[in-house]
Amino acid sequence: PQVQLLVNGQALARLAPGNSWASYAADIPAGLIGPDRQVAVELRSDTFRPRDYDRASPDGRTLGVLVRSIAVVSP
C-alpha cells in the first residue's frame, strides 16, 4: 500500500511500507508547525476489503495499514 503523511494538512512524505513492522521517520519543517507549536499528524493509505480477497469472508470493512504508534519529538 501507499501511505501519505500529512502535517497540519500539508503533504510531507509518501511511504511504501512492507509486510512487517518497520519504523519510519520524517523531519517536520518549521514552516509546517503552527505558532502554538501544535501539529496535527494524518496518515492516508490505500484501502482494501478482506472480502475482496476471500469471497467467503464476512468481513466487508474498508481497512488500511496497521499503525503501532506515532510520536512527535521536539529537539
Biopython code that builds the backbone (N, CA, C, O; Angstrom):
import numpy as np
from Bio.PDB.StructureBuilder import StructureBuilder

atoms = [
    (1, "PRO", "N", (0.828, -1.209, 0.000)),
    (1, "PRO", "CA", (0.000, 0.000, 0.000)),
    (1, "PRO", "C", (0.864, 1.261, 0.000)),
    (1, "PRO", "O", (2.020, 1.236, 0.424)),
    (2, "GLN", "N", (0.312, 2.316, -0.460)),
    (2, "GLN", "CA", (0.964, 3.617, -0.409)),
    (2, "GLN", "C", (0.369, 4.387, 0.763)),
    (2, "GLN", "O", (-0.840, 4.359, 0.992)),
    (3, "VAL", "N", (1.235, 5.074, 1.501)),
    (3, "VAL", "CA", (0.796, 5.858, 2.655)),
    (3, "VAL", "C", (1.302, 7.278, 2.480)),
    (3, "VAL", "O", (2.473, 7.500, 2.174)),
    (4, "GLN", "N", (0.413, 8.228, 2.675)),
    (4, "GLN", "CA", (0.804, 9.634, 2.610)),
    (4, "GLN", "C", (0.789, 10.196, 4.027)),
    (4, "GLN", "O", (-0.174, 9.998, 4.768)),
    (5, "LEU", "N", (1.852, 10.895, 4.402)),
    (5, "LEU", "CA", (1.973, 11.542, 5.702)),
    (5, "LEU", "C", (1.708, 13.026, 5.519)),
    (5, "LEU", "O", (2.358, 13.685, 4.708)),
    (6, "LEU", "N", (0.747, 13.552, 6.278)),
    (6, "LEU", "CA", (0.432, 14.973, 6.242)),
    (6, "LEU", "C", (0.630, 15.567, 7.630)),
    (6, "LEU", "O", (0.342, 14.920, 8.637)),
    (7, "VAL", "N", (1.119, 16.792, 7.679)),
    (7, "VAL", "CA", (1.276, 17.524, 8.927)),
    (7, "VAL", "C", (0.570, 18.856, 8.768)),
    (7, "VAL", "O", (0.869, 19.628, 7.857)),
    (8, "ASN", "N", (-0.365, 19.116, 9.660)),
    (8, "ASN", "CA", (-1.183, 20.329, 9.597)),
    (8, "ASN", "C", (-1.760, 20.539, 8.197)),
    (8, "ASN", "O", (-1.805, 21.657, 7.684)),
    (9, "GLY", "N", (-2.199, 19.432, 7.597)),
    (9, "GLY", "CA", (-2.862, 19.482, 6.293)),
    (9, "GLY", "C", (-1.941, 19.533, 5.093)),
    (9, "GLY", "O", (-2.417, 19.519, 3.958)),
    (10, "GLN", "N", (-0.642, 19.593, 5.307)),
    (10, "GLN", "CA", (0.318, 19.680, 4.205)),
    (10, "GLN", "C", (1.017, 18.335, 4.004)),
    (10, "GLN", "O", (1.482, 17.721, 4.964)),
    (11, "ALA", "N", (1.087, 17.885, 2.753)),
    (11, "ALA", "CA", (1.765, 16.625, 2.446)),
    (11, "ALA", "C", (3.243, 16.745, 2.801)),
    (11, "ALA", "O", (3.910, 17.701, 2.405)),
    (12, "LEU", "N", (3.747, 15.769, 3.549)),
    (12, "LEU", "CA", (5.138, 15.789, 3.977)),
    (12, "LEU", "C", (5.937, 14.656, 3.343)),
    (12, "LEU", "O", (7.087, 14.855, 2.952)),
    (13, "ALA", "N", (5.336, 13.463, 3.237)),
    (13, "ALA", "CA", (6.078, 12.319, 2.707)),
    (13, "ALA", "C", (5.122, 11.262, 2.184)),
    (13, "ALA", "O", (3.953, 11.204, 2.565)),
    (14, "ARG", "N", (5.655, 10.426, 1.299)),
    (14, "ARG", "CA", (4.955, 9.225, 0.831)),
    (14, "ARG", "C", (5.787, 8.032, 1.253)),
    (14, "ARG", "O", (7.008, 8.020, 1.099)),
    (15, "LEU", "N", (5.109, 7.032, 1.787)),
    (15, "LEU", "CA", (5.776, 5.829, 2.266)),
    (15, "LEU", "C", (5.195, 4.621, 1.549)),
    (15, "LEU", "O", (4.037, 4.631, 1.134)),
    (16, "ALA", "N", (6.009, 3.579, 1.408)),
    (16, "ALA", "CA", (5.556, 2.319, 0.823)),
    (16, "ALA", "C", (5.938, 1.199, 1.786)),
    (16, "ALA", "O", (6.928, 0.502, 1.562)),
    (17, "PRO", "N", (5.159, 1.019, 2.861)),
    (17, "PRO", "CA", (5.512, 0.017, 3.858)),
    (17, "PRO", "C", (5.421, -1.397, 3.318)),
    (17, "PRO", "O", (4.667, -1.686, 2.389)),
    (18, "GLY", "N", (6.214, -2.275, 3.932)),
    (18, "GLY", "CA", (6.212, -3.683, 3.551)),
    (18, "GLY", "C", (5.243, -4.477, 4.414)),
    (18, "GLY", "O", (4.324, -3.918, 5.014)),
    (19, "ASN", "N", (5.459, -5.788, 4.468)),
    (19, "ASN", "CA", (4.554, -6.677, 5.200)),
    (19, "ASN", "C", (4.980, -6.961, 6.630)),
    (19, "ASN", "O", (4.368, -7.799, 7.292)),
    (20, "SER", "N", (6.006, -6.294, 7.123)),
    (20, "SER", "CA", (6.427, -6.497, 8.506)),
    (20, "SER", "C", (6.563, -5.135, 9.193)),
    (20, "SER", "O", (6.605, -4.096, 8.534)),
    (21, "TRP", "N", (6.630, -5.160, 10.525)),
    (21, "TRP", "CA", (6.751, -3.912, 11.273)),
    (21, "TRP", "C", (8.047, -3.203, 10.911)),
    (21, "TRP", "O", (9.089, -3.839, 10.748)),
    (22, "ALA", "N", (7.976, -1.905, 10.789)),
    (22, "ALA", "CA", (9.152, -1.099, 10.477)),
    (22, "ALA", "C", (8.954, 0.287, 11.095)),
    (22, "ALA", "O", (7.832, 0.694, 11.397)),
    (23, "SER", "N", (10.051, 0.991, 11.274)),
    (23, "SER", "CA", (9.993, 2.360, 11.787)),
    (23, "SER", "C", (10.288, 3.331, 10.654)),
    (23, "SER", "O", (11.132, 3.065, 9.799)),
    (24, "TYR", "N", (9.594, 4.447, 10.655)),
    (24, "TYR", "CA", (9.780, 5.488, 9.659)),
    (24, "TYR", "C", (9.942, 6.807, 10.397)),
    (24, "TYR", "O", (9.345, 7.006, 11.455)),
    (25, "ALA", "N", (10.732, 7.691, 9.853)),
    (25, "ALA", "CA", (10.933, 8.997, 10.479)),
    (25, "ALA", "C", (10.875, 10.070, 9.404)),
    (25, "ALA", "O", (11.270, 9.848, 8.259)),
    (26, "ALA", "N", (10.376, 11.233, 9.792)),
    (26, "ALA", "CA", (10.335, 12.377, 8.877)),
    (26, "ALA", "C", (10.547, 13.639, 9.692)),
    (26, "ALA", "O", (9.948, 13.809, 10.754)),
    (27, "ASP", "N", (11.389, 14.510, 9.201)),
    (27, "ASP", "CA", (11.584, 15.805, 9.842)),
    (27, "ASP", "C", (10.449, 16.731, 9.435)),
    (27, "ASP", "O", (10.065, 16.783, 8.267)),
    (28, "ILE", "N", (9.920, 17.453, 10.397)),
    (28, "ILE", "CA", (8.843, 18.404, 10.123)),
    (28, "ILE", "C", (9.467, 19.782, 9.964)),
    (28, "ILE", "O", (10.032, 20.315, 10.919)),
    (29, "PRO", "N", (9.373, 20.371, 8.767)),
    (29, "PRO", "CA", (9.930, 21.712, 8.573)),
    (29, "PRO", "C", (9.243, 22.730, 9.493)),
    (29, "PRO", "O", (8.040, 22.642, 9.738)),
    (30, "ALA", "N", (10.005, 23.674, 9.987)),
    (30, "ALA", "CA", (9.477, 24.682, 10.901)),
    (30, "ALA", "C", (8.262, 25.398, 10.323)),
    (30, "ALA", "O", (7.370, 25.808, 11.066)),
    (31, "GLY", "N", (8.223, 25.550, 9.007)),
    (31, "GLY", "CA", (7.105, 26.244, 8.368)),
    (31, "GLY", "C", (5.777, 25.521, 8.486)),
    (31, "GLY", "O", (4.727, 26.129, 8.280)),
    (32, "LEU", "N", (5.800, 24.224, 8.817)),
    (32, "LEU", "CA", (4.556, 23.470, 8.972)),
    (32, "LEU", "C", (4.059, 23.437, 10.409)),
    (32, "LEU", "O", (2.961, 22.950, 10.682)),
    (33, "ILE", "N", (4.868, 23.958, 11.328)),
    (33, "ILE", "CA", (4.476, 23.955, 12.734)),
    (33, "ILE", "C", (3.780, 25.271, 13.041)),
    (33, "ILE", "O", (4.298, 26.349, 12.751)),
    (34, "GLY", "N", (2.598, 25.162, 13.634)),
    (34, "GLY", "CA", (1.815, 26.356, 13.934)),
    (34, "GLY", "C", (2.458, 27.199, 15.023)),
    (34, "GLY", "O", (3.381, 26.738, 15.695)),
    (35, "PRO", "N", (1.982, 28.434, 15.211)),
    (35, "PRO", "CA", (2.551, 29.331, 16.222)),
    (35, "PRO", "C", (2.386, 28.790, 17.636)),
    (35, "PRO", "O", (3.150, 29.156, 18.528)),
    (36, "ASP", "N", (1.402, 27.925, 17.852)),
    (36, "ASP", "CA", (1.189, 27.343, 19.174)),
    (36, "ASP", "C", (1.989, 26.047, 19.361)),
    (36, "ASP", "O", (1.845, 25.369, 20.378)),
    (37, "ARG", "N", (2.834, 25.705, 18.375)),
    (37, "ARG", "CA", (3.701, 24.520, 18.366)),
    (37, "ARG", "C", (2.923, 23.214, 18.342)),
    (37, "ARG", "O", (3.477, 22.161, 18.655)),
    (38, "GLN", "N", (1.656, 23.265, 17.977)),
    (38, "GLN", "CA", (0.875, 22.041, 17.850)),
    (38, "GLN", "C", (0.933, 21.556, 16.415)),
    (38, "GLN", "O", (0.982, 22.351, 15.476)),
    (39, "VAL", "N", (0.927, 20.236, 16.258)),
    (39, "VAL", "CA", (0.899, 19.641, 14.930)),
    (39, "VAL", "C", (-0.203, 18.594, 14.878)),
    (39, "VAL", "O", (-0.418, 17.850, 15.835)),
    (40, "ALA", "N", (-0.887, 18.550, 13.763)),
    (40, "ALA", "CA", (-1.876, 17.509, 13.512)),
    (40, "ALA", "C", (-1.252, 16.559, 12.490)),
    (40, "ALA", "O", (-0.951, 16.957, 11.365)),
    (41, "VAL", "N", (-1.062, 15.309, 12.889)),
    (41, "VAL", "CA", (-0.453, 14.307, 12.023)),
    (41, "VAL", "C", (-1.565, 13.443, 11.443)),
    (41, "VAL", "O", (-2.416, 12.944, 12.178)),
    (42, "GLU", "N", (-1.556, 13.267, 10.132)),
    (42, "GLU", "CA", (-2.581, 12.477, 9.448)),
    (42, "GLU", "C", (-1.898, 11.476, 8.525)),
    (42, "GLU", "O", (-0.939, 11.807, 7.827)),
    (43, "LEU", "N", (-2.403, 10.250, 8.533)),
    (43, "LEU", "CA", (-1.942, 9.221, 7.607)),
    (43, "LEU", "C", (-3.097, 8.872, 6.689)),
    (43, "LEU", "O", (-4.217, 8.645, 7.146)),
    (44, "ARG", "N", (-2.826, 8.831, 5.412)),
    (44, "ARG", "CA", (-3.815, 8.390, 4.422)),
    (44, "ARG", "C", (-3.211, 7.207, 3.681)),
    (44, "ARG", "O", (-2.102, 7.292, 3.152)),
    (45, "SER", "N", (-3.945, 6.110, 3.647)),
    (45, "SER", "CA", (-3.396, 4.931, 2.988)),
    (45, "SER", "C", (-4.386, 4.346, 1.991)),
    (45, "SER", "O", (-5.591, 4.587, 2.053)),
    (46, "ASP", "N", (-3.824, 3.563, 1.066)),
    (46, "ASP", "CA", (-4.673, 2.767, 0.196)),
    (46, "ASP", "C", (-5.489, 1.843, 1.095)),
    (46, "ASP", "O", (-5.060, 1.505, 2.198)),
    (47, "THR", "N", (-6.645, 1.445, 0.630)),
    (47, "THR", "CA", (-7.505, 0.577, 1.430)),
    (47, "THR", "C", (-7.828, -0.711, 0.676)),
    (47, "THR", "O", (-7.622, -0.822, -0.533)),
    (48, "PHE", "N", (-8.339, -1.673, 1.434)),
    (48, "PHE", "CA", (-8.776, -2.945, 0.859)),
    (48, "PHE", "C", (-9.901, -3.505, 1.727)),
    (48, "PHE", "O", (-10.100, -3.074, 2.863)),
    (49, "ARG", "N", (-10.625, -4.460, 1.179)),
    (49, "ARG", "CA", (-11.650, -5.169, 1.941)),
    (49, "ARG", "C", (-11.267, -6.642, 1.965)),
    (49, "ARG", "O", (-11.034, -7.222, 0.905)),
    (50, "PRO", "N", (-11.193, -7.268, 3.143)),
    (50, "PRO", "CA", (-10.842, -8.680, 3.211)),
    (50, "PRO", "C", (-11.728, -9.551, 2.311)),
    (50, "PRO", "O", (-11.258, -10.536, 1.742)),
    (51, "ARG", "N", (-12.986, -9.193, 2.187)),
    (51, "ARG", "CA", (-13.899, -9.969, 1.359)),
    (51, "ARG", "C", (-13.468, -9.989, -0.110)),
    (51, "ARG", "O", (-13.775, -10.942, -0.827)),
    (52, "ASP", "N", (-12.758, -8.944, -0.567)),
    (52, "ASP", "CA", (-12.307, -8.913, -1.957)),
    (52, "ASP", "C", (-11.259, -9.991, -2.235)),
    (52, "ASP", "O", (-11.095, -10.419, -3.378)),
    (53, "TYR", "N", (-10.547, -10.431, -1.186)),
    (53, "TYR", "CA", (-9.508, -11.453, -1.346)),
    (53, "TYR", "C", (-10.011, -12.849, -1.015)),
    (53, "TYR", "O", (-9.444, -13.844, -1.465)),
    (54, "ASP", "N", (-11.083, -12.917, -0.222)),
    (54, "ASP", "CA", (-11.681, -14.198, 0.159)),
    (54, "ASP", "C", (-13.187, -14.017, 0.141)),
    (54, "ASP", "O", (-13.769, -13.496, 1.092)),
    (55, "ARG", "N", (-13.818, -14.447, -0.942)),
    (55, "ARG", "CA", (-15.256, -14.222, -1.117)),
    (55, "ARG", "C", (-16.082, -14.868, -0.004)),
    (55, "ARG", "O", (-17.230, -14.476, 0.206)),
    (56, "ALA", "N", (-15.527, -15.845, 0.713)),
    (56, "ALA", "CA", (-16.244, -16.485, 1.813)),
    (56, "ALA", "C", (-16.171, -15.656, 3.103)),
    (56, "ALA", "O", (-16.895, -15.931, 4.060)),
    (57, "SER", "N", (-15.311, -14.657, 3.125)),
    (57, "SER", "CA", (-15.141, -13.835, 4.324)),
    (57, "SER", "C", (-16.361, -12.930, 4.524)),
    (57, "SER", "O", (-16.841, -12.313, 3.574)),
    (58, "PRO", "N", (-16.857, -12.856, 5.759)),
    (58, "PRO", "CA", (-17.952, -11.933, 6.035)),
    (58, "PRO", "C", (-17.469, -10.507, 6.294)),
    (58, "PRO", "O", (-18.278, -9.608, 6.523)),
    (59, "ASP", "N", (-16.150, -10.299, 6.258)),
    (59, "ASP", "CA", (-15.557, -9.010, 6.622)),
    (59, "ASP", "C", (-15.556, -8.051, 5.435)),
    (59, "ASP", "O", (-14.716, -8.157, 4.542)),
    (60, "GLY", "N", (-16.495, -7.124, 5.433)),
    (60, "GLY", "CA", (-16.592, -6.147, 4.358)),
    (60, "GLY", "C", (-16.039, -4.781, 4.745)),
    (60, "GLY", "O", (-16.254, -3.796, 4.038)),
    (61, "ARG", "N", (-15.314, -4.721, 5.888)),
    (61, "ARG", "CA", (-14.760, -3.439, 6.335)),
    (61, "ARG", "C", (-13.717, -2.925, 5.347)),
    (61, "ARG", "O", (-13.028, -3.710, 4.695)),
    (62, "THR", "N", (-13.608, -1.619, 5.245)),
    (62, "THR", "CA", (-12.545, -0.994, 4.468)),
    (62, "THR", "C", (-11.387, -0.753, 5.420)),
    (62, "THR", "O", (-11.511, -0.001, 6.387)),
    (63, "LEU", "N", (-10.252, -1.400, 5.138)),
    (63, "LEU", "CA", (-9.089, -1.336, 6.029)),
    (63, "LEU", "C", (-7.914, -0.695, 5.313)),
    (63, "LEU", "O", (-7.849, -0.682, 4.084)),
    (64, "GLY", "N", (-6.992, -0.167, 6.094)),
    (64, "GLY", "CA", (-5.762, 0.413, 5.555)),
    (64, "GLY", "C", (-4.565, -0.278, 6.175)),
    (64, "GLY", "O", (-4.598, -1.489, 6.390)),
    (65, "VAL", "N", (-3.525, 0.454, 6.463)),
    (65, "VAL", "CA", (-2.319, -0.124, 7.057)),
    (65, "VAL", "C", (-2.439, -0.158, 8.579)),
    (65, "VAL", "O", (-3.171, 0.631, 9.177)),
    (66, "LEU", "N", (-1.704, -1.089, 9.191)),
    (66, "LEU", "CA", (-1.626, -1.159, 10.651)),
    (66, "LEU", "C", (-0.614, -0.136, 11.143)),
    (66, "LEU", "O", (0.453, 0.031, 10.553)),
    (67, "VAL", "N", (-0.957, 0.547, 12.228)),
    (67, "VAL", "CA", (-0.049, 1.521, 12.831)),
    (67, "VAL", "C", (0.123, 1.130, 14.290)),
    (67, "VAL", "O", (-0.854, 1.042, 15.033)),
    (68, "ARG", "N", (1.360, 0.896, 14.700)),
    (68, "ARG", "CA", (1.627, 0.515, 16.088)),
    (68, "ARG", "C", (1.665, 1.753, 16.978)),
    (68, "ARG", "O", (1.062, 1.760, 18.051)),
    (69, "SER", "N", (2.365, 2.797, 16.546)),
    (69, "SER", "CA", (2.416, 4.018, 17.344)),
    (69, "SER", "C", (2.936, 5.160, 16.472)),
    (69, "SER", "O", (3.569, 4.951, 15.437)),
    (70, "ILE", "N", (2.643, 6.368, 16.932)),
    (70, "ILE", "CA", (3.148, 7.584, 16.278)),
    (70, "ILE", "C", (3.672, 8.485, 17.390)),
    (70, "ILE", "O", (3.035, 8.629, 18.433)),
    (71, "ALA", "N", (4.825, 9.086, 17.164)),
    (71, "ALA", "CA", (5.395, 10.002, 18.144)),
    (71, "ALA", "C", (5.924, 11.243, 17.429)),
    (71, "ALA", "O", (6.511, 11.156, 16.350)),
    (72, "VAL", "N", (5.708, 12.375, 18.043)),
    (72, "VAL", "CA", (6.298, 13.630, 17.559)),
    (72, "VAL", "C", (7.274, 14.068, 18.639)),
    (72, "VAL", "O", (6.894, 14.268, 19.792)),
    (73, "VAL", "N", (8.534, 14.214, 18.251)),
    (73, "VAL", "CA", (9.601, 14.523, 19.197)),
    (73, "VAL", "C", (10.179, 15.890, 18.869)),
    (73, "VAL", "O", (10.519, 16.177, 17.721)),
    (74, "SER", "N", (10.285, 16.719, 19.880)),
    (74, "SER", "CA", (10.862, 18.040, 19.706)),
    (74, "SER", "C", (12.337, 18.003, 20.099)),
    (74, "SER", "O", (12.684, 17.442, 21.139)),
    (75, "PRO", "N", (13.210, 18.596, 19.276)),
    (75, "PRO", "CA", (14.632, 18.574, 19.617)),
    (75, "PRO", "C", (14.947, 19.438, 20.829)),
    (75, "PRO", "O", (16.104, 19.524, 21.242)),
]
sb = StructureBuilder()
sb.init_structure("model")
sb.init_model(0)
sb.init_chain("A")
sb.init_seg("    ")
for serial, (resi, resn, name, xyz) in enumerate(atoms, 1):
    if name == "N":
        sb.init_residue(resn, " ", resi, " ")
    sb.init_atom(name, np.array(xyz, "f"), 0.0, 1.0, " ", f" {name:<3s}", serial, name[0])
structure = sb.get_structure()
